[in-house]
Amino acid sequence: MKAAFAVFLATLGAVAALTFTEKHPAAAAAPSSQVRPLNLIEHIISLPGVNGRIDHFTADPKRKRLFVGAVGNNSVEVIDVFGGKHIHTITGFEGPKTPVYIPEFDKLFVISTTDAKVRIFDGGNYALRKTIGLPGDFEMIRYDPTSKKVFVGWGDPQGNGGIAVIDPATEELLDQKYDTGGSPESFEVEASGPHIFANVPDAGNVVVSIDRKTGEVQKWAIEKGGKNVAMALDESTHRLFTVTRKPPMMGVFDTQTGKEVAEVPVVGDCADLFFDKTRKRVYAIGGWGYISVFQQRDPDHYDLIENVPTIPGVRTGYFYSKRDLLYVGVQPQGNEPAAVWTFEPQN
């Protein structure tokens, strides 16, 4: 099976590469090297019976588990990354989009878009502990270990949106909330400072900066492009990365000034973006069938190392920094089941 799958991947990769470079000639100019920045290793974890789109991931570092939001399958899939196998399926959702595991409380929070619920599970046996309802649709959930709070981004059809706050200790929805002026597609919570940074395309394709101490809200305009979805943060250099889909561009903001300091073309239909602190690299996973890998030369300059082939439609994953591995979710392909692929970063 592995041999056949390798041939299948190589063929799709070649076709995707040709299509991508024909439509986007700039990609062909990416520097080539004998050693790829991401190496697909033979650690394919099958997800039998999982249908439809795969969304965001989270990890339980102590138990070495990944939780995969199988939004199209109405399930969260649990993977033992040490054993390289699927071990459990959590059901009872309608469109589970994003899970987040909180080690300090050993709890798994999952937002589901269709029924507008936040469900809280026991991290060990996956028993449902509580369900919290919120208005509108959900896109992202984050945990801030500094304040020990869970933040949930929401939006409704009327154009309202914001970030709600849940106390993971009491499992209660707090009165505290932040208005973003539209549905936040993604957001990052600053650990060393008071800010929340959110992608809010509904508010005019802007990045919204919220000061949790003062309540001050700033809107940073994206110079080129719209539909800003994926986001990542490098607090060490005060740089925020945001990706637009129309056209596909990665913008880099100085979080101290709000100024956009760099713009570079990136893979299209990007849904997940990660910053590798060790190597100072950015990994952008996009539905065009590539992971765009950028090297940070300095805080204001980024070089495309390579567009590493995956499969068209692959948009989400998880950079598991403790294991130094990048996992990506792959929907079913022909006779092959859905799977999680493992990429190993190379220096």
N, C-alpha and C positions, 0 to 999 in steps of 0.2 A: 504493500500500500504506500509506503514511504517513497519508494522508487517512482511509482506512477505519479504520485503527488508532486514529486520534485520536477518531473518532466512537465506536468500540468502547469506548475508555477513558472517554470522557465519560459514556456510558450506564451503564457499570459503576460509575463514580464516584458518579453520582446515586443509583443503586439502593443502593449501599453506604452512602452518606450517610444516606438515609432509614432503612435498617435499623438503622444504628448509633445514630442519635439517638432512634429509637423505643424501642430496648432500653435505652439509656443516656442519659437526658435531660440529664445534666450536661454531656455533650459538646456539646449544642446551645448551651450558655451560653459556649462558648469565644469569646474576643474575635475579631471579624472585622476585616479590613483590606483595603485595595485591593491591597496587595502581599503575596503569600503569602510565608511564611518559607522555603519550598522551592518552586522553580519547575521543573516537569518540562520539560526542553528536548528538542528534536528530535535526540536523539542515542541512538536506540534501537539496541542492538547485538544482532542476532539470533544465537541459538545453535541452528542447524538440527540436527535429529536428537537433541537432548537431551531425554530424557523423565524424568518424575518430579520429586521434590522437589529444590530447590536449597538448599544449606546455606551455610556461611560462606566469606568471601573473604580474600585477602591481596593485597599489591601489591609489584611490583618497580619502585621509583621511577626508577631509572637508565634502564631500558629502557621505562618507561611501560607496564607490563603489569599486568593483573589476573589472578589465579588464582582460579577459581570452583570450589568443591567441589560437584559435581553428584552428590550422594549417591544419588539415585534412578536415576541413569544409570551408576553405577560408573565415573565419570570425573572428571578435573579439566580444566576448560576454560580455555584461555589466550586473553586478550583484549588486543589492542593498543588502549589507550584513546586514544592520540594519533591513530591512523588510524581509530578507531571501528569495529573489525572483529574477528571471531573468527579466530584464526590457528593454533591447534593444540589437539589433544585428547590428554591423557595417560591411558592405560588401564592395566589390570592390577590394579585395586583390587576390593575387595568393600565397598561402602559408604563411600567417602571422605567424611569429614565436615568436617574443618577443615584447611586448608593454612596454613603460615606461611613466608614468604620471609625469609631472613637475608642482607642486603646484604654484611655484612663477610666472609662465607664464600661468597657466591654459591651458596647451597644452598636448596632448597625441601623443607620437611618436611611430610608429609601423614599424618594419622592416619585409619585406616579402622576403622569400628566392627565390621563383620561378622566380619572375620578377625583383629581385635585386633593390628594391625601399625602400626608407624611406618615409613614409607618415605622415604628421603632421595634427592633428585634433584639433578642438576647444574642450576644456575639458568639456564644459557645454552642447552644443547641438550636438557634434560629427560631425560638418561640416568639410569637407576636406579643409584645408588651403593651403597646398603645397605638392608637390611630388619631392623628390630628388633622382636621380639615382646614383648608385655607381657600380664599377666593381666587378664582382665575386659574391660569395655567402655570406650570413650573418648568424651569429650565436647568437650574443649578442649585446645589447645596454644598456648603463648605463648613468645616469646623475650624475654629480659632482656638488653639491651645493656650494662648495668652489670657484671653478673657473667659475661656472655657464655655463658649457659647456656640450654638449651631445657627448658621445663617442660611435662609432659604429665599431665593429669588423668585418672584411671581409677577404675573401680568394678566390683564383681562382684555376682552375684545373692545372695551371702551377706550383703550389707550392708557389706562392706569397701570402702575407697576411700582414695585419696591422690593425691599429686603426685610423679611420678617425674622424674628429672633426666638429661638427655643433654648431653654435651659436643659441640657442633657441629664443633669442630676435629678431634677424634679419631673422632667418630661413635660413641662408646661410651656405653652406659648406665652411669651412675655408681651407686655404692652409696648415695649420698645420696638420701633420700626423706622425704616429709612425710605424716603420717597426718591425714586430714581427717574420719575417722569416718563416711564414706559417700562416694558418688560426687559429685565436684564438677561441677555443671552448667556453671559458668563460673568464671573467676578472673582477678584482675588482680595483676600483679607491680609493686610499688612501685619506682620508679627512684631516688627521693631518700631512701629509707629501706629497712629490712630486711624489710618485711612482704609477705606474700602474703595476699590477701583472696579467699575462695572462697564461692560459693553452694552450700550442701549441704542440699538439702531432705530427704534421707534421714536426716539427723541431727536432725530436728525443725524443719525450715524455719528454719535459722539461717545467719548469715554467720560463717564461721570466719576468724579472724585469726591468722596464723602468723608468729612472729618468727624469721627464718632465722638470726639470730645466737645467740639464747638457747634456741631451741626451744620457747618459751612458746606455748601455743595458747589462744586465747580464743574463746568462742562468743557472738555477739551475737544476741539474740532479735529477730525481726521481729514488731512489735506486731500487725499486721493482715495476713492473707493467708498463703498457702502456695504451694508449688511455685515457689520463687524460681529463676529461670533466668538471664535476661540481667543483665549487670553492666557498669559503666563507672566510671572513676576521674578525679577532678579533684585532682591533687596540690597545685596552687597554693593551694587553699582547704581541703585536707584533707577532701574530701568524696567519699564512695563512694555510687554509685547502684545500686540493685538493684530488679528488677521481679518481682513475683509474678503468678501467673496465676489464683489462686483466693483472693479476687477480684483483678482486674487493678489493681494499685497499684504506684506507684514510691516506694520508701523511700529516704531520704537519711540516711547515717550520717556522723558526725564520726569520722574515723579515729584521732584522738588520744585520744578518750574512749570510743569504741564506742557512743555514744548515738545513737539514731535521732532526728533533728531535724526531719524533715518527711515527710509522706505525701501523695501526690496521685494521683487516679484516672488511669489510663493506658489506652491501647489494649490489647485482649486478645490472648492468644496471641503475646506478644512474645518474639522469639528473639535480637534484636540491639539493642544500646543503645550510643550514641556521644555523647561530649562534645565540642562544638565550642569549643575554647579561645579562639578569636578573638572569637566573639560571645557566649560564656558561655551556650550553649544545649545542650539535651539532645534527641537524636533517638531515639525509640523506634519500631522497626518491628514491626508486629503483624499477625497473620493475619486480624484482623477487616477488613482492607482500608484501614488508615490508618498514617500516621506521626505520632505525637503529638510535637509540638514544644513544648518548655518553655524559658522564659527565666529565667535565674538573676538574681533581683533582688539578693539577697545570699546568702551561703552557706546560710542557713536557710530561704529563701523562693523558691518557683518558681511561675511563672505559665504556664498553658497558653495558648500563642499561637493554635494551630490544630491540628486533626486533618486533615492533608493526605491526600487520597484516593490510594490505589494500587489494588490488586485484592485481594479476599478470598483468603487463602492465602499472600500475600507476607509473609514473616517475617524475611528476612535481607538483609544488604547490607554495604556498606563505606564508611566516611567517609574519603575520600582527602584528607587535610588538605593535602598539598603541591599538589594541583590544586584544592582548595576545592570538591569535588564529592561528592555522596552517590550511590552506586550501589546499586541494589536488584535482587535476582534474582527473575525472574517465570517461573513454570512455564508450559508450553504452555496456550494459551487458544483452544479451538475450532480453527480453521484456522491460527491464528498460532503460530509456533514459540516455544520458550522464549527469553527475552531478558534483557538487562540494561538497566534504565532509568537515566537520569541525571537527578539533581535538583541544581539550582544554588541554594545558600543566598542569601537576599536580606537585606540590612541593613534 
